[in-house]
Amino acid sequence: MNLDSSLLEILACPQCKSPLRADERTEELICTREPCGLAYPVRDDIPVLLVDEARRPGETRHAESAGESPTAER
């Protein structure tokens, strides 16, 4: 994930308007507000700041959005 630090400083959660932090491991931008905590995907270094695309706290990412085949054996 390659986001400019100045961009990260101005981005906010579309749901609650709180700051976002980058999570390099999951390639997501995470809302810093506890009750909200939505995780927005970053695809091809472009933040997808749509509430409908966000992962709720405690949810796991779907195989397809994680870049894995949904039929891959585990």
MOVEN-V459225 format. One record per residue. PHI is phi in radians with two decimals (NA if undefined). NEAR is the number of other C-alpha atoms within 10 Angstrom. Layout:
# MOVEN-V459225
PHI/NEAR, PHI/NEAR
This chain:
# MOVEN-V459225
NA/16, -2.20/10, -1.93/12, -1.18/9, -1.08/9, -1.20/8, -1.20/8, -1.07/15, -1.16/11, -1.75/9, -1.28/16, -2.42/18, -1.11/23, -1.11/14, -1.33/14, -2.12/14, 1.24/13, -1.46/17, -1.09/17, -1.98/22, -2.13/17, -1.49/18, -2.03/15, -1.10/11, -1.10/7, -1.69/15, 0.94/19, -2.39/22, -1.85/26, -1.87/25, -1.18/24, -1.50/18, -1.50/14, -0.91/9, -1.13/9, -1.47/16, 1.12/21, -1.08/26, -2.01/28, -1.72/27, -1.24/24, -2.06/20, -2.03/12, 0.92/10, 1.12/12, -2.05/11, -1.16/17, -1.80/17, -1.65/18, -2.00/12, -1.02/14, -1.14/9, -1.63/13, -1.32/20, -1.64/18, -1.31/16, -0.98/14, 1.59/8, -1.38/10, -1.67/9, -1.26/14, -1.24/12, -0.99/12, -1.16/10, -1.32/12, -1.52/13, 1.46/8, -1.90/10, -1.31/11, -1.14/11, -1.77/8, -1.10/7, -1.36/5, -2.03/3
